[in-house]
Amino acid sequence: MSATITQLSHRDRAILRAVAAGRCQISGGACTALLIDGVGCCDQFAGARLTREGLIAPPGPGPQPARLTAHGRALAAAA
């Protein structure tokens, strides 16, 4: 896990807060899609990047609620 609070953009921090608030859906497969309040995230790579960094739990193939990992929860709380 290479992300630290200083390396996260304001957008990444906002996404982590939205996931923590239960406002996000994520799906895996060929590409990771992240929906916030039912709308596609403006940063099409954010879901995959935050998942790869170990902040969001890896998604299954179909849409499901996005979940933070323990590291993601810690960073969201600090954001």
Backbone as CSV, one residue per row, in Angstrom:
resi,resn,N_x,N_y,N_z,CA_x,CA_y,CA_z,C_x,C_y,C_z
1,MET,0.835,-1.167,0.000,0.000,0.000,0.000,0.880,1.229,0.000
2,SER,0.890,1.922,-1.110,1.817,3.026,-1.241,1.175,4.385,-1.037
3,ALA,-0.146,4.458,-0.979,-0.802,5.756,-0.842,-0.660,6.278,0.584
4,THR,-0.378,7.543,0.682,-0.392,8.207,1.977,-1.307,9.404,1.865
5,ILE,-1.653,9.980,2.986,-2.582,11.099,2.977,-2.040,12.257,2.149
6,THR,-0.725,12.452,2.087,-0.177,13.553,1.311,-0.198,13.257,-0.183
7,GLN,-0.281,12.004,-0.583,-0.297,11.649,-1.995,-1.702,11.629,-2.577
8,LEU,-2.723,11.646,-1.757,-4.091,11.605,-2.254,-4.533,12.995,-2.679
9,SER,-5.203,13.056,-3.823,-5.750,14.331,-4.280,-7.001,14.660,-3.478
10,HIS,-7.463,15.883,-3.603,-8.715,16.263,-2.944,-9.856,15.389,-3.463
11,ARG,-9.831,15.078,-4.757,-10.865,14.218,-5.344,-10.829,12.833,-4.720
12,ASP,-9.622,12.250,-4.586,-9.495,10.921,-3.974,-10.044,10.928,-2.556
13,ARG,-9.731,11.956,-1.803,-10.227,12.053,-0.425,-11.742,12.157,-0.405
14,ALA,-12.308,12.931,-1.326,-13.763,13.062,-1.404,-14.411,11.724,-1.771
15,ILE,-13.777,10.985,-2.671,-14.301,9.667,-3.055,-14.275,8.726,-1.854
16,LEU,-13.194,8.725,-1.106,-13.112,7.865,0.079,-14.198,8.230,1.085
17,ARG,-14.455,9.525,1.263,-15.533,9.936,2.177,-16.890,9.470,1.657
18,ALA,-17.108,9.542,0.331,-18.374,9.090,-0.256,-18.548,7.581,-0.079
19,VAL,-17.476,6.822,-0.263,-17.544,5.373,-0.051,-17.861,5.095,1.413
20,ALA,-17.198,5.794,2.322,-17.435,5.598,3.755,-18.883,5.914,4.132
21,ALA,-19.487,6.861,3.425,-20.874,7.253,3.706,-21.890,6.323,3.044
22,GLY,-21.401,5.320,2.295,-22.305,4.363,1.654,-22.965,4.895,0.395
23,ARG,-22.365,5.877,-0.245,-22.963,6.512,-1.418,-22.447,5.950,-2.737
24,CYS,-21.599,4.914,-2.704,-20.938,4.442,-3.926,-21.248,2.986,-4.241
25,GLN,-21.297,2.714,-5.534,-21.376,1.357,-6.079,-20.128,1.161,-6.926
26,ILE,-19.639,-0.072,-6.963,-18.457,-0.372,-7.772,-18.655,-1.722,-8.430
27,SER,-18.125,-1.868,-9.635,-18.160,-3.161,-10.314,-16.811,-3.392,-10.961
28,GLY,-16.446,-4.657,-11.060,-15.162,-5.022,-11.652,-15.376,-5.582,-13.040
29,GLY,-14.550,-6.502,-13.407,-14.625,-7.075,-14.739,-13.544,-6.492,-15.615
30,ALA,-13.877,-6.213,-16.869,-12.890,-5.677,-17.818,-12.331,-4.337,-17.344
31,CYS,-13.171,-3.524,-16.728,-12.696,-2.265,-16.145,-13.508,-1.993,-14.888
32,THR,-12.910,-1.307,-13.952,-13.588,-0.995,-12.702,-14.421,0.260,-12.900
33,ALA,-15.712,0.175,-12.622,-16.604,1.325,-12.740,-17.062,1.735,-11.349
34,LEU,-16.950,3.022,-11.056,-17.343,3.560,-9.760,-18.482,4.547,-9.965
35,LEU,-19.591,4.319,-9.275,-20.737,5.228,-9.310,-20.860,5.904,-7.960
36,ILE,-21.075,7.206,-7.977,-21.295,7.971,-6.759,-22.679,8.587,-6.871
37,ASP,-23.543,8.270,-5.936,-24.934,8.727,-5.970,-25.606,8.359,-7.288
38,GLY,-25.253,7.188,-7.832,-25.863,6.685,-9.057,-25.309,7.259,-10.344
39,VAL,-24.297,8.112,-10.263,-23.700,8.755,-11.435,-22.248,8.301,-11.546
40,GLY,-21.794,8.044,-12.776,-20.410,7.643,-12.986,-19.440,8.691,-12.467
41,CYS,-18.411,8.242,-11.796,-17.383,9.140,-11.263,-16.723,9.896,-12.409
42,CYS,-16.482,11.195,-12.231,-15.881,12.013,-13.285,-14.454,11.567,-13.608
43,ASP,-13.803,10.899,-12.691,-12.459,10.359,-12.914,-12.618,8.864,-13.179
44,GLN,-12.613,8.494,-14.452,-12.903,7.109,-14.815,-11.883,6.108,-14.287
45,PHE,-10.738,6.576,-13.862,-9.693,5.680,-13.371,-9.639,5.607,-11.844
46,ALA,-10.427,6.416,-11.151,-10.346,6.517,-9.692,-10.648,5.190,-9.000
47,GLY,-11.714,4.512,-9.406,-12.073,3.255,-8.757,-10.958,2.233,-8.843
48,ALA,-10.401,2.082,-10.041,-9.311,1.121,-10.220,-8.067,1.550,-9.444
49,ARG,-7.753,2.838,-9.463,-6.552,3.339,-8.782,-6.674,3.144,-7.265
50,LEU,-7.820,3.518,-6.695,-7.995,3.395,-5.246,-8.088,1.940,-4.814
51,THR,-8.607,1.083,-5.685,-8.622,-0.354,-5.408,-7.201,-0.910,-5.455
52,ARG,-6.458,-0.542,-6.481,-5.068,-1.001,-6.630,-4.206,-0.546,-5.454
53,GLU,-4.480,0.649,-4.919,-3.722,1.169,-3.779,-4.146,0.524,-2.458
54,GLY,-5.193,-0.326,-2.502,-5.631,-1.027,-1.315,-6.535,-0.210,-0.409
55,LEU,-7.193,0.821,-0.955,-8.066,1.672,-0.155,-9.528,1.277,-0.271
56,ILE,-9.915,0.755,-1.435,-11.261,0.244,-1.663,-11.138,-1.254,-1.890
57,ALA,-12.025,-2.022,-1.268,-12.004,-3.479,-1.417,-12.253,-3.856,-2.873
58,PRO,-11.545,-4.868,-3.399,-11.736,-5.286,-4.792,-13.193,-5.670,-5.058
59,PRO,-13.740,-5.189,-6.177,-15.143,-5.485,-6.492,-15.311,-6.846,-7.147
60,GLY,-16.520,-7.348,-7.070,-16.888,-8.539,-7.819,-17.232,-8.128,-9.245
61,PRO,-17.718,-9.061,-10.060,-17.997,-8.739,-11.459,-19.204,-7.820,-11.651
62,GLY,-20.171,-7.883,-10.767,-21.362,-7.061,-10.920,-21.352,-5.884,-9.960
63,PRO,-22.253,-4.916,-10.173,-22.326,-3.767,-9.269,-22.634,-4.199,-7.834
64,GLN,-21.955,-3.581,-6.902,-22.147,-3.850,-5.482,-21.736,-2.611,-4.715
65,PRO,-22.160,-2.500,-3.459,-21.720,-1.352,-2.662,-20.195,-1.352,-2.526
66,ALA,-19.598,-0.192,-2.711,-18.151,-0.064,-2.531,-17.852,-0.072,-1.033
67,ARG,-16.753,-0.724,-0.668,-16.350,-0.830,0.738,-14.902,-0.400,0.880
68,LEU,-14.615,0.318,1.933,-13.244,0.697,2.226,-12.516,-0.442,2.922
69,THR,-11.233,-0.551,2.681,-10.391,-1.459,3.444,-10.049,-0.748,4.767
70,ALA,-9.368,-1.434,5.646,-8.958,-0.824,6.913,-8.071,0.393,6.655
71,HIS,-7.177,0.277,5.692,-6.295,1.401,5.337,-7.120,2.543,4.758
72,GLY,-8.089,2.221,3.922,-8.967,3.238,3.347,-9.784,3.942,4.412
73,ARG,-10.287,3.194,5.398,-11.053,3.804,6.498,-10.174,4.785,7.291
74,ALA,-8.935,4.391,7.534,-8.025,5.264,8.273,-7.759,6.562,7.508
75,LEU,-7.545,6.457,6.205,-7.304,7.653,5.415,-8.561,8.497,5.268
76,ALA,-9.711,7.872,5.139,-10.970,8.619,5.031,-11.235,9.385,6.324
77,ALA,-10.927,8.778,7.450,-11.127,9.450,8.736,-10.195,10.652,8.885
78,ALA,-9.010,10.536,8.304,-8.032,11.627,8.386,-8.292,12.711,7.346
79,ALA,-9.103,12.374,6.323,-9.318,13.331,5.225,-10.205,14.434,5.627
